[in-house]
Amino acid sequence: MKAREFIKIALISVVVSICSILIYDKFFATKIVTFDLKGYVAVLRDLYLTKQIDEAELKKRIDKIEEIVTKTPKRKVIITSDVILGGDRVENITPELKEYSTKKTEIPEPQGK
């Protein structure tokens, strides 16, 4: 009889412990996320200079940076990707620009001085 009660108590303790850890990790633990600010701005610059996006779209995409930062939960710490090692193990919140061709193209030199 005592062995059965001990197993029942141990099983309940294990379940409660696992649930506590999962809830803590999901809702309370501080997480580190990356944002490739340098790369994102470089891609936007290239798209703007090659006339794939206009000035209004450029401003909208730059405003998206602020929106991402302000909407990120307080328990997430944003670090730019150029200071992080092992970036494949950290969540990346950089918006993707898949709808545009981002291959390297010649950027025209500015006219005049």
C-alpha positions in Angstrom: 0.0 0.0 0.0 2.8 2.5 0.9 4.7 1.8 -2.4 1.6 2.6 -4.4 1.0 5.9 -2.6 4.7 6.8 -3.0 4.5 6.2 -6.8 1.3 8.3 -7.0 2.9 11.1 -5.1 6.1 10.9 -7.2 4.1 11.0 -10.4 2.1 14.0 -9.3 5.3 15.8 -8.3 6.9 15.1 -11.7 3.9 16.3 -13.6 3.6 19.5 -11.5 7.3 20.2 -11.9 7.3 19.7 -15.6 4.2 22.0 -16.0 5.8 24.6 -13.8 9.0 24.7 -15.9 7.0 24.8 -19.2 4.8 27.7 -18.0 7.8 29.6 -16.6 9.7 29.2 -19.9 6.7 30.1 -22.0 5.5 33.2 -20.1 8.1 34.5 -17.7 11.7 33.6 -18.8 13.7 36.3 -20.5 14.4 35.5 -24.1 17.1 36.9 -26.4 16.1 37.7 -30.0 18.2 39.2 -32.8 17.5 41.9 -35.3 19.7 42.2 -38.3 19.5 46.0 -38.4 22.6 46.6 -40.4 21.6 44.0 -43.1 18.0 45.1 -43.2 18.9 48.8 -43.7 21.5 47.8 -46.3 18.9 45.8 -48.3 16.5 48.7 -48.1 19.2 51.1 -49.3 20.0 48.8 -52.2 16.3 48.4 -53.1 15.8 52.2 -53.0 18.9 53.0 -55.1 18.0 50.4 -57.7 14.5 51.9 -57.8 12.7 48.7 -56.8 11.0 50.6 -54.0 9.9 54.2 -53.8 10.5 56.7 -51.0 7.1 56.0 -49.4 7.8 52.3 -49.3 11.2 53.0 -47.9 9.7 55.1 -45.1 7.1 52.4 -44.4 9.8 49.8 -44.1 11.9 51.9 -41.8 8.9 52.6 -39.6 8.4 48.8 -39.5 11.7 48.7 -37.4 10.2 50.9 -34.7 6.9 48.9 -34.8 8.8 45.6 -34.3 10.8 47.1 -31.4 7.7 48.5 -29.6 5.6 45.4 -30.1 8.2 43.0 -28.9 7.2 41.7 -25.4 9.1 43.1 -22.4 10.4 39.7 -21.6 12.3 39.6 -24.9 15.7 41.4 -25.2 16.6 42.5 -28.7 20.2 42.4 -29.7 21.5 43.3 -33.1 22.8 40.3 -35.0 26.3 41.7 -35.5 27.1 41.2 -31.8 25.7 37.7 -31.4 27.5 34.5 -31.9 25.6 31.3 -32.7 22.7 33.2 -34.2 21.1 30.0 -35.5 20.1 29.2 -31.9 18.4 32.6 -31.3 15.1 33.8 -32.6 15.5 36.3 -35.5 12.8 38.9 -35.7 14.2 40.7 -38.8 11.4 41.2 -41.4 11.9 39.5 -44.7 11.9 41.2 -48.0 11.1 38.2 -50.2 8.9 40.1 -52.6 11.9 42.0 -53.9 15.0 40.9 -55.7 17.9 41.4 -53.3 20.8 40.1 -55.4 23.7 42.5 -55.7 23.3 44.9 -58.5 25.3 47.9 -59.6 24.3 51.0 -57.7 24.4 54.1 -59.8 26.9 56.8 -58.7 25.3 60.1 -57.6 25.2 62.7 -60.4 26.9 66.1 -59.8 28.6 67.4 -56.7 
